[in-house]
Amino acid sequence: MKKLEFSTALSRLRLLALLEGISFLLFAVTIPLKYVQEIPEPNYVVGMIHGVLFIGYELLVVQNWFLLKWKFSTALLAGLAAIVPFGTFVADSKIFKKYSQ
């Protein structure tokens, strides 16, 4: 089993991408609760967590852009991945994994 290491900016970005993607997908559960079942509270909690993770993700994308000397297009795609469902998972497998080797 491979040891998890979060000492680099890229490894922290990869972790945050996973968490941000999961929080985004949790909206698939909380939005129907809010609008169909009229239970808005879970959406408030997920929304706040997602917002914090989104901002952290974007900041780490910028940090890695400079540290790893990514092209602008790579940084742009990595940043835009956070606004598409499953986008951060794809960014991890197509962009971040390539730079972590």
C-alpha atoms as an extended CHARMM CRD file, in Angstrom:
* protein
*
       101  EXT
         1         1  MET       CA              0.0000000000        0.0000000000        0.0000000000  PROA      1               0.0000000000
         2         2  LYS       CA              1.3080000000        3.4300000000       -0.9780000000  PROA      2               0.0000000000
         3         3  LYS       CA              1.7930000000        5.9450000000        1.8390000000  PROA      3               0.0000000000
         4         4  LEU       CA             -0.2440000000        9.1220000000        1.5170000000  PROA      4               0.0000000000
         5         5  GLU       CA              1.9280000000       12.2020000000        1.5190000000  PROA      5               0.0000000000
         6         6  PHE       CA              0.6680000000       15.7830000000        1.6390000000  PROA      6               0.0000000000
         7         7  SER       CA              3.9400000000       17.6430000000        1.9700000000  PROA      7               0.0000000000
         8         8  THR       CA              3.8460000000       19.1040000000       -1.5420000000  PROA      8               0.0000000000
         9         9  ALA       CA              1.4990000000       21.7040000000       -2.9940000000  PROA      9               0.0000000000
        10        10  LEU       CA              0.4740000000       19.2620000000       -5.7120000000  PROA      10              0.0000000000
        11        11  SER       CA             -0.4350000000       16.5090000000       -3.2550000000  PROA      11              0.0000000000
        12        12  ARG       CA             -2.5300000000       18.9990000000       -1.2700000000  PROA      12              0.0000000000
        13        13  LEU       CA             -4.2270000000       20.0910000000       -4.5080000000  PROA      13              0.0000000000
        14        14  ARG       CA             -5.0250000000       16.4940000000       -5.3840000000  PROA      14              0.0000000000
        15        15  LEU       CA             -6.5950000000       15.9290000000       -1.9500000000  PROA      15              0.0000000000
        16        16  LEU       CA             -8.5990000000       19.1420000000       -2.1460000000  PROA      16              0.0000000000
        17        17  ALA       CA             -9.7450000000       18.2550000000       -5.6810000000  PROA      17              0.0000000000
        18        18  LEU       CA            -11.1570000000       14.9980000000       -4.3370000000  PROA      18              0.0000000000
        19        19  LEU       CA            -12.8980000000       16.6780000000       -1.4020000000  PROA      19              0.0000000000
        20        20  GLU       CA            -14.2250000000       19.5320000000       -3.5540000000  PROA      20              0.0000000000
        21        21  GLY       CA            -15.5820000000       17.0640000000       -6.1050000000  PROA      21              0.0000000000
        22        22  ILE       CA            -17.3460000000       15.0670000000       -3.4050000000  PROA      22              0.0000000000
        23        23  SER       CA            -18.8640000000       18.2080000000       -1.8990000000  PROA      23              0.0000000000
        24        24  PHE       CA            -20.0940000000       19.2370000000       -5.3640000000  PROA      24              0.0000000000
        25        25  LEU       CA            -21.7790000000       15.8610000000       -5.8250000000  PROA      25              0.0000000000
        26        26  LEU       CA            -23.4370000000       16.1210000000       -2.4130000000  PROA      26              0.0000000000
        27        27  PHE       CA            -25.5560000000       18.8750000000       -3.9080000000  PROA      27              0.0000000000
        28        28  ALA       CA            -27.2840000000       16.1100000000       -5.8980000000  PROA      28              0.0000000000
        29        29  VAL       CA            -28.6800000000       14.9990000000       -2.5370000000  PROA      29              0.0000000000
        30        30  THR       CA            -29.2510000000       18.3330000000       -0.8230000000  PROA      30              0.0000000000
        31        31  ILE       CA            -30.9030000000       20.2450000000       -3.6830000000  PROA      31              0.0000000000
        32        32  PRO       CA            -33.8940000000       17.8430000000       -3.8930000000  PROA      32              0.0000000000
        33        33  LEU       CA            -34.1370000000       17.9370000000       -0.1040000000  PROA      33              0.0000000000
        34        34  LYS       CA            -34.3130000000       21.7230000000       -0.2350000000  PROA      34              0.0000000000
        35        35  TYR       CA            -36.7610000000       22.1410000000       -3.1010000000  PROA      35              0.0000000000
        36        36  VAL       CA            -38.8400000000       18.9520000000       -3.0580000000  PROA      36              0.0000000000
        37        37  GLN       CA            -38.9240000000       18.0310000000        0.6230000000  PROA      37              0.0000000000
        38        38  GLU       CA            -38.5720000000       21.6450000000        1.8640000000  PROA      38              0.0000000000
        39        39  ILE       CA            -35.6430000000       20.7320000000        4.1320000000  PROA      39              0.0000000000
        40        40  PRO       CA            -33.0740000000       23.4780000000        3.4160000000  PROA      40              0.0000000000
        41        41  GLU       CA            -30.6730000000       22.9100000000        6.3340000000  PROA      41              0.0000000000
        42        42  PRO       CA            -28.4760000000       20.2080000000        4.7260000000  PROA      42              0.0000000000
        43        43  ASN       CA            -28.0180000000       22.4680000000        1.7140000000  PROA      43              0.0000000000
        44        44  TYR       CA            -26.7350000000       25.2800000000        3.9450000000  PROA      44              0.0000000000
        45        45  VAL       CA            -24.1240000000       23.0060000000        5.4910000000  PROA      45              0.0000000000
        46        46  VAL       CA            -23.0220000000       21.4230000000        2.2110000000  PROA      46              0.0000000000
        47        47  GLY       CA            -23.0220000000       24.8380000000        0.5500000000  PROA      47              0.0000000000
        48        48  MET       CA            -20.7220000000       26.3580000000        3.1520000000  PROA      48              0.0000000000
        49        49  ILE       CA            -18.3250000000       23.4030000000        3.0760000000  PROA      49              0.0000000000
        50        50  HSD       CA            -18.3370000000       23.3790000000       -0.7110000000  PROA      50              0.0000000000
        51        51  GLY       CA            -17.6580000000       27.1220000000       -0.8520000000  PROA      51              0.0000000000
        52        52  VAL       CA            -14.6460000000       26.8660000000        1.4310000000  PROA      52              0.0000000000
        53        53  LEU       CA            -13.2840000000       23.8560000000       -0.4900000000  PROA      53              0.0000000000
        54        54  PHE       CA            -13.8740000000       25.6150000000       -3.8340000000  PROA      54              0.0000000000
        55        55  ILE       CA            -11.9140000000       28.6990000000       -2.7640000000  PROA      55              0.0000000000
        56        56  GLY       CA             -9.1090000000       26.5510000000       -1.3450000000  PROA      56              0.0000000000
        57        57  TYR       CA             -9.0000000000       24.5010000000       -4.5420000000  PROA      57              0.0000000000
        58        58  GLU       CA             -8.7300000000       27.5860000000       -6.7290000000  PROA      58              0.0000000000
        59        59  LEU       CA             -5.9710000000       29.0480000000       -4.5400000000  PROA      59              0.0000000000
        60        60  LEU       CA             -4.0160000000       25.7910000000       -4.7540000000  PROA      60              0.0000000000
        61        61  VAL       CA             -4.4600000000       25.7450000000       -8.5420000000  PROA      61              0.0000000000
        62        62  VAL       CA             -2.8710000000       29.2050000000       -8.7050000000  PROA      62              0.0000000000
        63        63  GLN       CA             -0.0720000000       28.1330000000       -6.3460000000  PROA      63              0.0000000000
        64        64  ASN       CA              0.6940000000       25.0520000000       -8.4450000000  PROA      64              0.0000000000
        65        65  TRP       CA              0.4970000000       27.0950000000      -11.6380000000  PROA      65              0.0000000000
        66        66  PHE       CA              3.4540000000       29.1490000000      -10.4420000000  PROA      66              0.0000000000
        67        67  LEU       CA              5.3800000000       26.4150000000       -8.6080000000  PROA      67              0.0000000000
        68        68  LEU       CA              5.1690000000       23.8610000000      -11.4240000000  PROA      68              0.0000000000
        69        69  LYS       CA              5.3300000000       26.4740000000      -14.2050000000  PROA      69              0.0000000000
        70        70  TRP       CA              2.1430000000       25.2520000000      -15.8580000000  PROA      70              0.0000000000
        71        71  LYS       CA              1.0530000000       26.8060000000      -19.1220000000  PROA      71              0.0000000000
        72        72  PHE       CA             -1.8500000000       29.2190000000      -18.7820000000  PROA      72              0.0000000000
        73        73  SER       CA             -4.1420000000       26.7540000000      -20.5500000000  PROA      73              0.0000000000
        74        74  THR       CA             -3.3230000000       24.0130000000      -18.0270000000  PROA      74              0.0000000000
        75        75  ALA       CA             -4.0470000000       26.3110000000      -15.0860000000  PROA      75              0.0000000000
        76        76  LEU       CA             -7.2410000000       27.5340000000      -16.7310000000  PROA      76              0.0000000000
        77        77  LEU       CA             -8.5180000000       24.0010000000      -17.3250000000  PROA      77              0.0000000000
        78        78  ALA       CA             -7.6320000000       22.9870000000      -13.7770000000  PROA      78              0.0000000000
        79        79  GLY       CA             -9.4820000000       26.0210000000      -12.4300000000  PROA      79              0.0000000000
        80        80  LEU       CA            -12.5370000000       25.5010000000      -14.6090000000  PROA      80              0.0000000000
        81        81  ALA       CA            -12.7400000000       21.8600000000      -13.5680000000  PROA      81              0.0000000000
        82        82  ALA       CA            -14.2400000000       22.9380000000      -10.2490000000  PROA      82              0.0000000000
        83        83  ILE       CA            -17.3990000000       24.2850000000      -11.9020000000  PROA      83              0.0000000000
        84        84  VAL       CA            -18.2360000000       21.0690000000      -13.7740000000  PROA      84              0.0000000000
        85        85  PRO       CA            -19.6140000000       17.9690000000      -12.0440000000  PROA      85              0.0000000000
        86        86  PHE       CA            -16.8530000000       15.3360000000      -11.8880000000  PROA      86              0.0000000000
        87        87  GLY       CA            -14.4560000000       17.9850000000      -13.2470000000  PROA      87              0.0000000000
        88        88  THR       CA            -11.9910000000       17.8390000000      -10.3810000000  PROA      88              0.0000000000
        89        89  PHE       CA            -11.8320000000       14.0450000000      -10.6720000000  PROA      89              0.0000000000
        90        90  VAL       CA            -10.9960000000       14.3710000000      -14.3630000000  PROA      90              0.0000000000
        91        91  ALA       CA             -8.4580000000       17.1170000000      -13.6560000000  PROA      91              0.0000000000
        92        92  ASP       CA             -6.7810000000       14.8580000000      -11.1120000000  PROA      92              0.0000000000
        93        93  SER       CA             -6.4520000000       11.9740000000      -13.5410000000  PROA      93              0.0000000000
        94        94  LYS       CA             -5.5550000000       14.0260000000      -16.6360000000  PROA      94              0.0000000000
        95        95  ILE       CA             -3.4980000000       16.9070000000      -15.2160000000  PROA      95              0.0000000000
        96        96  PHE       CA             -2.4130000000       16.4910000000      -11.6150000000  PROA      96              0.0000000000
        97        97  LYS       CA             -1.4090000000       12.8300000000      -11.7960000000  PROA      97              0.0000000000
        98        98  LYS       CA              0.9190000000       13.6080000000      -14.7010000000  PROA      98              0.0000000000
        99        99  TYR       CA              2.8260000000       16.1960000000      -12.6460000000  PROA      99              0.0000000000
       100       100  SER       CA              3.0480000000       14.0830000000       -9.4940000000  PROA      100             0.0000000000
       101       101  GLN       CA              5.3180000000       11.4570000000      -11.0290000000  PROA      101             0.0000000000
